[in-house]
Amino acid sequence: MLQKEAGTTDTADPLGGSYYIEALTDELETRAWELIERVDSLGGAVQAIEQEFVQSEIESAAFKWQQEVESGERVIVGVNK
């Protein structure tokens, strides 16, 4: 389960040095700021909700996730593997 869903085998030693963890953290921060900037460009959180941006993002992410599960690209132990 850890191998397939958490990606623990994607690197030789995921916790044996801070580079891997720092790289993941940097990527997460970059993507979070991009999303925050998109919401700000719409006029803030209330405007983003009123323009259905938030719902659209949730629906898109859910659809993409389901496609990945059904195609086998994303492994969910006990569901598709």
N, CA, C and O atoms as a Maestro MAE file, in Angstrom:
{
 s_m_m2io_version
 :::
 2.0.0
}

f_m_ct {
 s_m_title
 :::
 protein
 m_atom[324] {
  # First column is atom index #
  i_m_mmod_type
  r_m_x_coord
  r_m_y_coord
  r_m_z_coord
  i_m_residue_number
  s_m_chain_name
  s_m_pdb_residue_name
  s_m_pdb_atom_name
  i_m_atomic_number
  :::
  1 25 0.825 -1.180 0.000 1 A "MET " " N  " 7
  2 3 0.000 0.000 0.000 1 A "MET " " CA " 6
  3 2 0.876 1.253 0.000 1 A "MET " " C  " 6
  4 15 0.639 2.181 -0.773 1 A "MET " " O  " 8
  5 25 1.881 1.275 0.864 2 A "LEU " " N  " 7
  6 3 2.763 2.439 0.910 2 A "LEU " " CA " 6
  7 2 3.515 2.618 -0.398 2 A "LEU " " C  " 6
  8 15 3.720 3.743 -0.853 2 A "LEU " " O  " 8
  9 25 3.923 1.517 -0.998 3 A "GLN " " N  " 7
  10 3 4.646 1.594 -2.257 3 A "GLN " " CA " 6
  11 2 3.774 2.187 -3.358 3 A "GLN " " C  " 6
  12 15 4.215 3.077 -4.085 3 A "GLN " " O  " 8
  13 25 2.552 1.708 -3.486 4 A "LYS " " N  " 7
  14 3 1.693 2.121 -4.589 4 A "LYS " " CA " 6
  15 2 1.036 3.478 -4.376 4 A "LYS " " C  " 6
  16 15 0.975 4.279 -5.309 4 A "LYS " " O  " 8
  17 25 0.544 3.755 -3.177 5 A "GLU " " N  " 7
  18 3 -0.241 4.962 -2.955 5 A "GLU " " CA " 6
  19 2 0.574 6.136 -2.435 5 A "GLU " " C  " 6
  20 15 0.280 7.285 -2.766 5 A "GLU " " O  " 8
  21 25 1.590 5.867 -1.628 6 A "ALA " " N  " 7
  22 3 2.362 6.962 -1.041 6 A "ALA " " CA " 6
  23 2 3.649 7.246 -1.799 6 A "ALA " " C  " 6
  24 15 4.305 8.259 -1.553 6 A "ALA " " O  " 8
  25 25 4.015 6.360 -2.716 7 A "GLY " " N  " 7
  26 3 5.213 6.595 -3.510 7 A "GLY " " CA " 6
  27 2 6.506 6.444 -2.745 7 A "GLY " " C  " 6
  28 15 7.506 7.075 -3.088 7 A "GLY " " O  " 8
  29 25 6.506 5.619 -1.713 8 A "THR " " N  " 7
  30 3 7.709 5.494 -0.881 8 A "THR " " CA " 6
  31 2 8.875 4.873 -1.617 8 A "THR " " C  " 6
  32 15 10.018 5.006 -1.179 8 A "THR " " O  " 8
  33 25 8.616 4.196 -2.724 9 A "THR " " N  " 7
  34 3 9.719 3.610 -3.483 9 A "THR " " CA " 6
  35 2 10.124 4.469 -4.675 9 A "THR " " C  " 6
  36 15 10.906 4.028 -5.517 9 A "THR " " O  " 8
  37 25 9.606 5.682 -4.756 10 A "ASP " " N  " 7
  38 3 9.982 6.580 -5.849 10 A "ASP " " CA " 6
  39 2 11.410 7.092 -5.703 10 A "ASP " " C  " 6
  40 15 11.996 7.582 -6.668 10 A "ASP " " O  " 8
  41 25 11.953 6.985 -4.539 11 A "THR " " N  " 7
  42 3 13.325 7.394 -4.286 11 A "THR " " CA " 6
  43 2 13.964 6.351 -3.371 11 A "THR " " C  " 6
  44 15 13.271 5.656 -2.628 11 A "THR " " O  " 8
  45 25 15.281 6.250 -3.435 12 A "ALA " " N  " 7
  46 3 15.973 5.208 -2.668 12 A "ALA " " CA " 6
  47 2 15.728 5.336 -1.168 12 A "ALA " " C  " 6
  48 15 15.493 4.335 -0.492 12 A "ALA " " O  " 8
  49 25 15.779 6.538 -0.654 13 A "ASP " " N  " 7
  50 3 15.588 6.759 0.781 13 A "ASP " " CA " 6
  51 2 14.882 8.100 0.963 13 A "ASP " " C  " 6
  52 15 15.542 9.127 1.119 13 A "ASP " " O  " 8
  53 25 13.537 8.102 0.944 14 A "PRO " " N  " 7
  54 3 12.795 9.364 0.938 14 A "PRO " " CA " 6
  55 2 13.049 10.268 2.135 14 A "PRO " " C  " 6
  56 15 12.918 11.486 2.017 14 A "PRO " " O  " 8
  57 25 13.402 9.718 3.261 15 A "LEU " " N  " 7
  58 3 13.649 10.558 4.432 15 A "LEU " " CA " 6
  59 2 15.129 10.646 4.771 15 A "LEU " " C  " 6
  60 15 15.498 11.273 5.764 15 A "LEU " " O  " 8
  61 25 15.975 10.033 3.966 16 A "GLY " " N  " 7
  62 3 17.404 10.003 4.263 16 A "GLY " " CA " 6
  63 2 18.130 11.198 3.694 16 A "GLY " " C  " 6
  64 15 19.133 11.035 3.001 16 A "GLY " " O  " 8
  65 25 17.679 12.320 3.952 17 A "GLY " " N  " 7
  66 3 18.275 13.543 3.428 17 A "GLY " " CA " 6
  67 2 17.152 14.501 3.122 17 A "GLY " " C  " 6
  68 15 16.069 14.095 2.699 17 A "GLY " " O  " 8
  69 25 17.405 15.723 3.328 18 A "SER " " N  " 7
  70 3 16.324 16.688 3.201 18 A "SER " " CA " 6
  71 2 16.032 17.101 1.767 18 A "SER " " C  " 6
  72 15 15.004 17.731 1.519 18 A "SER " " O  " 8
  73 25 16.898 16.769 0.814 19 A "TYR " " N  " 7
  74 3 16.666 17.260 -0.547 19 A "TYR " " CA " 6
  75 2 15.305 16.822 -1.083 19 A "TYR " " C  " 6
  76 15 14.550 17.648 -1.596 19 A "TYR " " O  " 8
  77 25 14.985 15.536 -0.971 20 A "TYR " " N  " 7
  78 3 13.736 15.029 -1.517 20 A "TYR " " CA " 6
  79 2 12.531 15.703 -0.864 20 A "TYR " " C  " 6
  80 15 11.609 16.141 -1.553 20 A "TYR " " O  " 8
  81 25 12.541 15.781 0.441 21 A "ILE " " N  " 7
  82 3 11.438 16.413 1.172 21 A "ILE " " CA " 6
  83 2 11.351 17.895 0.833 21 A "ILE " " C  " 6
  84 15 10.260 18.428 0.631 21 A "ILE " " O  " 8
  85 25 12.498 18.558 0.772 22 A "GLU " " N  " 7
  86 3 12.518 19.985 0.425 22 A "GLU " " CA " 6
  87 2 11.995 20.215 -0.987 22 A "GLU " " C  " 6
  88 15 11.271 21.180 -1.230 22 A "GLU " " O  " 8
  89 25 12.355 19.337 -1.920 23 A "ALA " " N  " 7
  90 3 11.880 19.482 -3.297 23 A "ALA " " CA " 6
  91 2 10.362 19.334 -3.359 23 A "ALA " " C  " 6
  92 15 9.692 20.098 -4.053 23 A "ALA " " O  " 8
  93 25 9.822 18.361 -2.644 24 A "LEU " " N  " 7
  94 3 8.369 18.183 -2.610 24 A "LEU " " CA " 6
  95 2 7.681 19.388 -1.975 24 A "LEU " " C  " 6
  96 15 6.637 19.839 -2.445 24 A "LEU " " O  " 8
  97 25 8.278 19.902 -0.904 25 A "THR " " N  " 7
  98 3 7.712 21.067 -0.219 25 A "THR " " CA " 6
  99 2 7.742 22.286 -1.135 25 A "THR " " C  " 6
  100 15 6.769 23.037 -1.204 25 A "THR " " O  " 8
  101 25 8.849 22.484 -1.833 26 A "ASP " " N  " 7
  102 3 8.958 23.622 -2.764 26 A "ASP " " CA " 6
  103 2 7.921 23.526 -3.877 26 A "ASP " " C  " 6
  104 15 7.314 24.530 -4.252 26 A "ASP " " O  " 8
  105 25 7.718 22.321 -4.405 27 A "GLU " " N  " 7
  106 3 6.722 22.134 -5.464 27 A "GLU " " CA " 6
  107 2 5.319 22.442 -4.947 27 A "GLU " " C  " 6
  108 15 4.534 23.103 -5.626 27 A "GLU " " O  " 8
  109 25 5.011 21.965 -3.757 28 A "LEU " " N  " 7
  110 3 3.707 22.214 -3.157 28 A "LEU " " CA " 6
  111 2 3.488 23.708 -2.937 28 A "LEU " " C  " 6
  112 15 2.413 24.233 -3.223 28 A "LEU " " O  " 8
  113 25 4.507 24.383 -2.430 29 A "GLU " " N  " 7
  114 3 4.399 25.822 -2.186 29 A "GLU " " CA " 6
  115 2 4.188 26.580 -3.495 29 A "GLU " " C  " 6
  116 15 3.355 27.485 -3.558 29 A "GLU " " O  " 8
  117 25 4.923 26.224 -4.523 30 A "THR " " N  " 7
  118 3 4.791 26.898 -5.816 30 A "THR " " CA " 6
  119 2 3.386 26.729 -6.372 30 A "THR " " C  " 6
  120 15 2.779 27.691 -6.843 30 A "THR " " O  " 8
  121 25 2.869 25.507 -6.318 31 A "ARG " " N  " 7
  122 3 1.535 25.248 -6.841 31 A "ARG " " CA " 6
  123 2 0.462 25.944 -6.005 31 A "ARG " " C  " 6
  124 15 -0.538 26.414 -6.547 31 A "ARG " " O  " 8
  125 25 0.660 26.010 -4.710 32 A "ALA " " N  " 7
  126 3 -0.295 26.704 -3.835 32 A "ALA " " CA " 6
  127 2 -0.330 28.191 -4.163 32 A "ALA " " C  " 6
  128 15 -1.409 28.777 -4.255 32 A "ALA " " O  " 8
  129 25 0.842 28.812 -4.340 33 A "TRP " " N  " 7
  130 3 0.886 30.235 -4.659 33 A "TRP " " CA " 6
  131 2 0.248 30.521 -6.013 33 A "TRP " " C  " 6
  132 15 -0.410 31.547 -6.184 33 A "TRP " " O  " 8
  133 25 0.440 29.621 -6.973 34 A "GLU " " N  " 7
  134 3 -0.205 29.802 -8.279 34 A "GLU " " CA " 6
  135 2 -1.718 29.825 -8.128 34 A "GLU " " C  " 6
  136 15 -2.394 30.647 -8.747 34 A "GLU " " O  " 8
  137 25 -2.246 28.933 -7.313 35 A "LEU " " N  " 7
  138 3 -3.690 28.890 -7.086 35 A "LEU " " CA " 6
  139 2 -4.171 30.130 -6.341 35 A "LEU " " C  " 6
  140 15 -5.214 30.689 -6.679 35 A "LEU " " O  " 8
  141 25 -3.431 30.557 -5.349 36 A "ILE " " N  " 7
  142 3 -3.783 31.773 -4.599 36 A "ILE " " CA " 6
  143 2 -3.800 32.980 -5.528 36 A "ILE " " C  " 6
  144 15 -4.696 33.820 -5.440 36 A "ILE " " O  " 8
  145 25 -2.816 33.068 -6.415 37 A "GLU " " N  " 7
  146 3 -2.768 34.188 -7.355 37 A "GLU " " CA " 6
  147 2 -3.949 34.155 -8.326 37 A "GLU " " C  " 6
  148 15 -4.473 35.204 -8.700 37 A "GLU " " O  " 8
  149 25 -4.369 32.953 -8.734 38 A "ARG " " N  " 7
  150 3 -5.540 32.844 -9.612 38 A "ARG " " CA " 6
  151 2 -6.798 33.321 -8.898 38 A "ARG " " C  " 6
  152 15 -7.617 34.031 -9.483 38 A "ARG " " O  " 8
  153 25 -6.951 32.935 -7.645 39 A "VAL " " N  " 7
  154 3 -8.109 33.383 -6.858 39 A "VAL " " CA " 6
  155 2 -8.057 34.897 -6.678 39 A "VAL " " C  " 6
  156 15 -9.076 35.572 -6.830 39 A "VAL " " O  " 8
  157 25 -6.891 35.432 -6.359 40 A "ASP " " N  " 7
  158 3 -6.744 36.888 -6.207 40 A "ASP " " CA " 6
  159 2 -7.083 37.622 -7.500 40 A "ASP " " C  " 6
  160 15 -7.691 38.691 -7.464 40 A "ASP " " O  " 8
  161 25 -6.693 37.054 -8.644 41 A "SER " " N  " 7
  162 3 -6.963 37.719 -9.920 41 A "SER " " CA " 6
  163 2 -8.456 37.754 -10.233 41 A "SER " " C  " 6
  164 15 -8.903 38.573 -11.036 41 A "SER " " O  " 8
  165 25 -9.226 36.871 -9.605 42 A "LEU " " N  " 7
  166 3 -10.679 36.870 -9.779 42 A "LEU " " CA " 6
  167 2 -11.370 37.831 -8.823 42 A "LEU " " C  " 6
  168 15 -12.579 38.045 -8.917 42 A "LEU " " O  " 8
  169 25 -10.611 38.407 -7.909 43 A "GLY " " N  " 7
  170 3 -11.177 39.360 -6.965 43 A "GLY " " CA " 6
  171 2 -11.292 38.828 -5.548 43 A "GLY " " C  " 6
  172 15 -11.923 39.456 -4.699 43 A "GLY " " O  " 8
  173 25 -10.694 37.690 -5.287 44 A "GLY " " N  " 7
  174 3 -10.724 37.114 -3.941 44 A "GLY " " CA " 6
  175 2 -11.596 35.880 -3.871 44 A "GLY " " C  " 6
  176 15 -12.190 35.453 -4.860 44 A "GLY " " O  " 8
  177 25 -11.657 35.320 -2.680 45 A "ALA " " N  " 7
  178 3 -12.348 34.047 -2.476 45 A "ALA " " CA " 6
  179 2 -13.844 34.130 -2.769 45 A "ALA " " C  " 6
  180 15 -14.406 33.234 -3.399 45 A "ALA " " O  " 8
  181 25 -14.486 35.202 -2.313 46 A "VAL " " N  " 7
  182 3 -15.940 35.322 -2.523 46 A "VAL " " CA " 6
  183 2 -16.246 35.399 -4.011 46 A "VAL " " C  " 6
  184 15 -17.149 34.721 -4.501 46 A "VAL " " O  " 8
  185 25 -15.494 36.224 -4.726 47 A "GLN " " N  " 7
  186 3 -15.704 36.340 -6.177 47 A "GLN " " CA " 6
  187 2 -15.425 35.025 -6.885 47 A "GLN " " C  " 6
  188 15 -16.136 34.656 -7.820 47 A "GLN " " O  " 8
  189 25 -14.386 34.315 -6.441 48 A "ALA " " N  " 7
  190 3 -14.052 33.028 -7.054 48 A "ALA " " CA " 6
  191 2 -15.184 32.026 -6.874 48 A "ALA " " C  " 6
  192 15 -15.491 31.253 -7.782 48 A "ALA " " O  " 8
  193 25 -15.801 32.043 -5.701 49 A "ILE " " N  " 7
  194 3 -16.943 31.158 -5.448 49 A "ILE " " CA " 6
  195 2 -18.132 31.572 -6.301 49 A "ILE " " C  " 6
  196 15 -18.779 30.729 -6.922 49 A "ILE " " O  " 8
  197 25 -18.421 32.864 -6.333 50 A "GLU " " N  " 7
  198 3 -19.562 33.356 -7.110 50 A "GLU " " CA " 6
  199 2 -19.402 33.095 -8.599 50 A "GLU " " C  " 6
  200 15 -20.390 32.905 -9.308 50 A "GLU " " O  " 8
  201 25 -18.155 33.086 -9.081 51 A "GLN " " N  " 7
  202 3 -17.888 32.814 -10.493 51 A "GLN " " CA " 6
  203 2 -17.752 31.316 -10.766 51 A "GLN " " C  " 6
  204 15 -17.423 30.905 -11.879 51 A "GLN " " O  " 8
  205 25 -18.009 30.510 -9.743 52 A "GLU " " N  " 7
  206 3 -17.963 29.051 -9.810 52 A "GLU " " CA " 6
  207 2 -16.577 28.502 -10.134 52 A "GLU " " C  " 6
  208 15 -16.443 27.378 -10.616 52 A "GLU " " O  " 8
  209 25 -15.546 29.308 -9.866 53 A "PHE " " N  " 7
  210 3 -14.176 28.864 -10.086 53 A "PHE " " CA " 6
  211 2 -13.826 27.708 -9.156 53 A "PHE " " C  " 6
  212 15 -13.237 26.716 -9.585 53 A "PHE " " O  " 8
  213 25 -14.190 27.837 -7.886 54 A "VAL " " N  " 7
  214 3 -13.841 26.818 -6.894 54 A "VAL " " CA " 6
  215 2 -14.492 25.489 -7.262 54 A "VAL " " C  " 6
  216 15 -13.820 24.459 -7.287 54 A "VAL " " O  " 8
  217 25 -15.789 25.501 -7.546 55 A "GLN " " N  " 7
  218 3 -16.494 24.274 -7.908 55 A "GLN " " CA " 6
  219 2 -15.911 23.653 -9.173 55 A "GLN " " C  " 6
  220 15 -15.780 22.433 -9.267 55 A "GLN " " O  " 8
  221 25 -15.568 24.481 -10.130 56 A "SER " " N  " 7
  222 3 -14.980 23.988 -11.373 56 A "SER " " CA " 6
  223 2 -13.641 23.299 -11.126 56 A "SER " " C  " 6
  224 15 -13.364 22.252 -11.709 56 A "SER " " O  " 8
  225 25 -12.819 23.881 -10.269 57 A "GLU " " N  " 7
  226 3 -11.523 23.277 -9.942 57 A "GLU " " CA " 6
  227 2 -11.709 21.936 -9.236 57 A "GLU " " C  " 6
  228 15 -10.993 20.976 -9.522 57 A "GLU " " O  " 8
  229 25 -12.664 21.871 -8.319 58 A "ILE " " N  " 7
  230 3 -12.934 20.616 -7.605 58 A "ILE " " CA " 6
  231 2 -13.421 19.549 -8.585 58 A "ILE " " C  " 6
  232 15 -12.952 18.411 -8.548 58 A "ILE " " O  " 8
  233 25 -14.350 19.911 -9.454 59 A "GLU " " N  " 7
  234 3 -14.875 18.961 -10.433 59 A "GLU " " CA " 6
  235 2 -13.787 18.479 -11.382 59 A "GLU " " C  " 6
  236 15 -13.717 17.288 -11.687 59 A "GLU " " O  " 8
  237 25 -12.949 19.375 -11.845 60 A "SER " " N  " 7
  238 3 -11.863 19.000 -12.760 60 A "SER " " CA " 6
  239 2 -10.883 18.050 -12.096 60 A "SER " " C  " 6
  240 15 -10.461 17.063 -12.697 60 A "SER " " O  " 8
  241 25 -10.520 18.349 -10.851 61 A "ALA " " N  " 7
  242 3 -9.581 17.494 -10.130 61 A "ALA " " CA " 6
  243 2 -10.179 16.117 -9.881 61 A "ALA " " C  " 6
  244 15 -9.490 15.106 -10.017 61 A "ALA " " O  " 8
  245 25 -11.450 16.071 -9.520 62 A "ALA " " N  " 7
  246 3 -12.109 14.786 -9.269 62 A "ALA " " CA " 6
  247 2 -12.202 13.961 -10.549 62 A "ALA " " C  " 6
  248 15 -11.982 12.750 -10.529 62 A "ALA " " O  " 8
  249 25 -12.524 14.610 -11.646 63 A "PHE " " N  " 7
  250 3 -12.625 13.912 -12.931 63 A "PHE " " CA " 6
  251 2 -11.271 13.358 -13.348 63 A "PHE " " C  " 6
  252 15 -11.178 12.208 -13.778 63 A "PHE " " O  " 8
  253 25 -10.225 14.162 -13.226 64 A "LYS " " N  " 7
  254 3 -8.871 13.727 -13.578 64 A "LYS " " CA " 6
  255 2 -8.454 12.545 -12.703 64 A "LYS " " C  " 6
  256 15 -7.911 11.562 -13.207 64 A "LYS " " O  " 8
  257 25 -8.702 12.635 -11.409 65 A "TRP " " N  " 7
  258 3 -8.359 11.564 -10.469 65 A "TRP " " CA " 6
  259 2 -9.054 10.263 -10.885 65 A "TRP " " C  " 6
  260 15 -8.420 9.209 -10.948 65 A "TRP " " O  " 8
  261 25 -10.352 10.340 -11.167 66 A "GLN " " N  " 7
  262 3 -11.109 9.149 -11.538 66 A "GLN " " CA " 6
  263 2 -10.591 8.554 -12.839 66 A "GLN " " C  " 6
  264 15 -10.506 7.332 -12.962 66 A "GLN " " O  " 8
  265 25 -10.246 9.382 -13.805 67 A "GLN " " N  " 7
  266 3 -9.683 8.880 -15.059 67 A "GLN " " CA " 6
  267 2 -8.373 8.141 -14.804 67 A "GLN " " C  " 6
  268 15 -8.131 7.084 -15.388 67 A "GLN " " O  " 8
  269 25 -7.526 8.693 -13.932 68 A "GLU " " N  " 7
  270 3 -6.249 8.060 -13.620 68 A "GLU " " CA " 6
  271 2 -6.460 6.713 -12.922 68 A "GLU " " C  " 6
  272 15 -5.733 5.758 -13.193 68 A "GLU " " O  " 8
  273 25 -7.435 6.631 -12.040 69 A "VAL " " N  " 7
  274 3 -7.733 5.371 -11.360 69 A "VAL " " CA " 6
  275 2 -8.235 4.340 -12.369 69 A "VAL " " C  " 6
  276 15 -7.765 3.202 -12.382 69 A "VAL " " O  " 8
  277 25 -9.182 4.734 -13.207 70 A "GLU " " N  " 7
  278 3 -9.773 3.799 -14.164 70 A "GLU " " CA " 6
  279 2 -8.774 3.324 -15.209 70 A "GLU " " C  " 6
  280 15 -8.860 2.186 -15.670 70 A "GLU " " O  " 8
  281 25 -7.826 4.178 -15.589 71 A "SER " " N  " 7
  282 3 -6.829 3.781 -16.586 71 A "SER " " CA " 6
  283 2 -5.693 2.967 -15.973 71 A "SER " " C  " 6
  284 15 -4.900 2.364 -16.697 71 A "SER " " O  " 8
  285 25 -5.611 2.947 -14.642 72 A "GLY " " N  " 7
  286 3 -4.535 2.237 -13.969 72 A "GLY " " CA " 6
  287 2 -3.303 3.088 -13.731 72 A "GLY " " C  " 6
  288 15 -2.332 2.626 -13.132 72 A "GLY " " O  " 8
  289 25 -3.339 4.336 -14.199 73 A "GLU " " N  " 7
  290 3 -2.213 5.249 -13.985 73 A "GLU " " CA " 6
  291 2 -2.044 5.557 -12.495 73 A "GLU " " C  " 6
  292 15 -0.919 5.665 -12.008 73 A "GLU " " O  " 8
  293 25 -3.145 5.697 -11.779 74 A "ARG " " N  " 7
  294 3 -3.124 5.923 -10.329 74 A "ARG " " CA " 6
  295 2 -3.612 4.644 -9.660 74 A "ARG " " C  " 6
  296 15 -4.740 4.204 -9.883 74 A "ARG " " O  " 8
  297 25 -2.760 4.064 -8.849 75 A "VAL " " N  " 7
  298 3 -3.088 2.801 -8.199 75 A "VAL " " CA " 6
  299 2 -3.695 3.061 -6.835 75 A "VAL " " C  " 6
  300 15 -3.122 3.779 -6.016 75 A "VAL " " O  " 8
  301 25 -4.854 2.475 -6.597 76 A "ILE " " N  " 7
  302 3 -5.503 2.500 -5.290 76 A "ILE " " CA " 6
  303 2 -5.601 1.044 -4.846 76 A "ILE " " C  " 6
  304 15 -6.395 0.271 -5.382 76 A "ILE " " O  " 8
  305 25 -4.797 0.687 -3.873 77 A "VAL " " N  " 7
  306 3 -4.769 -0.699 -3.404 77 A "VAL " " CA " 6
  307 2 -6.143 -1.092 -2.874 77 A "VAL " " C  " 6
  308 15 -6.726 -0.404 -2.036 77 A "VAL " " O  " 8
  309 25 -6.643 -2.208 -3.380 78 A "GLY " " N  " 7
  310 3 -7.960 -2.687 -2.984 78 A "GLY " " CA " 6
  311 2 -9.069 -2.178 -3.882 78 A "GLY " " C  " 6
  312 15 -10.211 -2.623 -3.764 78 A "GLY " " O  " 8
  313 25 -8.754 -1.252 -4.779 79 A "VAL " " N  " 7
  314 3 -9.762 -0.728 -5.710 79 A "VAL " " CA " 6
  315 2 -9.436 -1.174 -7.122 79 A "VAL " " C  " 6
  316 15 -10.236 -1.852 -7.767 79 A "VAL " " O  " 8
  317 25 -8.256 -0.792 -7.604 80 A "ASN " " N  " 7
  318 3 -7.888 -1.178 -8.961 80 A "ASN " " CA " 6
  319 2 -6.588 -1.988 -9.017 80 A "ASN " " C  " 6
  320 15 -6.043 -2.209 -10.099 80 A "ASN " " O  " 8
  321 25 -6.102 -2.419 -7.886 81 A "LYS " " N  " 7
  322 3 -4.890 -3.268 -7.830 81 A "LYS " " CA " 6
  323 2 -4.925 -4.123 -6.600 81 A "LYS " " C  " 6
  324 15 -4.004 -4.906 -6.365 81 A "LYS " " O  " 8
  :::
 }
 m_bond[323] {
  # First column is bond index #
  i_m_from
  i_m_to
  i_m_order
  :::
  1 1 2 1
  2 2 3 1
  3 3 4 2
  4 3 5 1
  5 5 6 1
  6 6 7 1
  7 7 8 2
  8 7 9 1
  9 9 10 1
  10 10 11 1
  11 11 12 2
  12 11 13 1
  13 13 14 1
  14 14 15 1
  15 15 16 2
  16 15 17 1
  17 17 18 1
  18 18 19 1
  19 19 20 2
  20 19 21 1
  21 21 22 1
  22 22 23 1
  23 23 24 2
  24 23 25 1
  25 25 26 1
  26 26 27 1
  27 27 28 2
  28 27 29 1
  29 29 30 1
  30 30 31 1
  31 31 32 2
  32 31 33 1
  33 33 34 1
  34 34 35 1
  35 35 36 2
  36 35 37 1
  37 37 38 1
  38 38 39 1
  39 39 40 2
  40 39 41 1
  41 41 42 1
  42 42 43 1
  43 43 44 2
  44 43 45 1
  45 45 46 1
  46 46 47 1
  47 47 48 2
  48 47 49 1
  49 49 50 1
  50 50 51 1
  51 51 52 2
  52 51 53 1
  53 53 54 1
  54 54 55 1
  55 55 56 2
  56 55 57 1
  57 57 58 1
  58 58 59 1
  59 59 60 2
  60 59 61 1
  61 61 62 1
  62 62 63 1
  63 63 64 2
  64 63 65 1
  65 65 66 1
  66 66 67 1
  67 67 68 2
  68 67 69 1
  69 69 70 1
  70 70 71 1
  71 71 72 2
  72 71 73 1
  73 73 74 1
  74 74 75 1
  75 75 76 2
  76 75 77 1
  77 77 78 1
  78 78 79 1
  79 79 80 2
  80 79 81 1
  81 81 82 1
  82 82 83 1
  83 83 84 2
  84 83 85 1
  85 85 86 1
  86 86 87 1
  87 87 88 2
  88 87 89 1
  89 89 90 1
  90 90 91 1
  91 91 92 2
  92 91 93 1
  93 93 94 1
  94 94 95 1
  95 95 96 2
  96 95 97 1
  97 97 98 1
  98 98 99 1
  99 99 100 2
  100 99 101 1
  101 101 102 1
  102 102 103 1
  103 103 104 2
  104 103 105 1
  105 105 106 1
  106 106 107 1
  107 107 108 2
  108 107 109 1
  109 109 110 1
  110 110 111 1
  111 111 112 2
  112 111 113 1
  113 113 114 1
  114 114 115 1
  115 115 116 2
  116 115 117 1
  117 117 118 1
  118 118 119 1
  119 119 120 2
  120 119 121 1
  121 121 122 1
  122 122 123 1
  123 123 124 2
  124 123 125 1
  125 125 126 1
  126 126 127 1
  127 127 128 2
  128 127 129 1
  129 129 130 1
  130 130 131 1
  131 131 132 2
  132 131 133 1
  133 133 134 1
  134 134 135 1
  135 135 136 2
  136 135 137 1
  137 137 138 1
  138 138 139 1
  139 139 140 2
  140 139 141 1
  141 141 142 1
  142 142 143 1
  143 143 144 2
  144 143 145 1
  145 145 146 1
  146 146 147 1
  147 147 148 2
  148 147 149 1
  149 149 150 1
  150 150 151 1
  151 151 152 2
  152 151 153 1
  153 153 154 1
  154 154 155 1
  155 155 156 2
  156 155 157 1
  157 157 158 1
  158 158 159 1
  159 159 160 2
  160 159 161 1
  161 161 162 1
  162 162 163 1
  163 163 164 2
  164 163 165 1
  165 165 166 1
  166 166 167 1
  167 167 168 2
  168 167 169 1
  169 169 170 1
  170 170 171 1
  171 171 172 2
  172 171 173 1
  173 173 174 1
  174 174 175 1
  175 175 176 2
  176 175 177 1
  177 177 178 1
  178 178 179 1
  179 179 180 2
  180 179 181 1
  181 181 182 1
  182 182 183 1
  183 183 184 2
  184 183 185 1
  185 185 186 1
  186 186 187 1
  187 187 188 2
  188 187 189 1
  189 189 190 1
  190 190 191 1
  191 191 192 2
  192 191 193 1
  193 193 194 1
  194 194 195 1
  195 195 196 2
  196 195 197 1
  197 197 198 1
  198 198 199 1
  199 199 200 2
  200 199 201 1
  201 201 202 1
  202 202 203 1
  203 203 204 2
  204 203 205 1
  205 205 206 1
  206 206 207 1
  207 207 208 2
  208 207 209 1
  209 209 210 1
  210 210 211 1
  211 211 212 2
  212 211 213 1
  213 213 214 1
  214 214 215 1
  215 215 216 2
  216 215 217 1
  217 217 218 1
  218 218 219 1
  219 219 220 2
  220 219 221 1
  221 221 222 1
  222 222 223 1
  223 223 224 2
  224 223 225 1
  225 225 226 1
  226 226 227 1
  227 227 228 2
  228 227 229 1
  229 229 230 1
  230 230 231 1
  231 231 232 2
  232 231 233 1
  233 233 234 1
  234 234 235 1
  235 235 236 2
  236 235 237 1
  237 237 238 1
  238 238 239 1
  239 239 240 2
  240 239 241 1
  241 241 242 1
  242 242 243 1
  243 243 244 2
  244 243 245 1
  245 245 246 1
  246 246 247 1
  247 247 248 2
  248 247 249 1
  249 249 250 1
  250 250 251 1
  251 251 252 2
  252 251 253 1
  253 253 254 1
  254 254 255 1
  255 255 256 2
  256 255 257 1
  257 257 258 1
  258 258 259 1
  259 259 260 2
  260 259 261 1
  261 261 262 1
  262 262 263 1
  263 263 264 2
  264 263 265 1
  265 265 266 1
  266 266 267 1
  267 267 268 2
  268 267 269 1
  269 269 270 1
  270 270 271 1
  271 271 272 2
  272 271 273 1
  273 273 274 1
  274 274 275 1
  275 275 276 2
  276 275 277 1
  277 277 278 1
  278 278 279 1
  279 279 280 2
  280 279 281 1
  281 281 282 1
  282 282 283 1
  283 283 284 2
  284 283 285 1
  285 285 286 1
  286 286 287 1
  287 287 288 2
  288 287 289 1
  289 289 290 1
  290 290 291 1
  291 291 292 2
  292 291 293 1
  293 293 294 1
  294 294 295 1
  295 295 296 2
  296 295 297 1
  297 297 298 1
  298 298 299 1
  299 299 300 2
  300 299 301 1
  301 301 302 1
  302 302 303 1
  303 303 304 2
  304 303 305 1
  305 305 306 1
  306 306 307 1
  307 307 308 2
  308 307 309 1
  309 309 310 1
  310 310 311 1
  311 311 312 2
  312 311 313 1
  313 313 314 1
  314 314 315 1
  315 315 316 2
  316 315 317 1
  317 317 318 1
  318 318 319 1
  319 319 320 2
  320 319 321 1
  321 321 322 1
  322 322 323 1
  323 323 324 2
  :::
 }
}
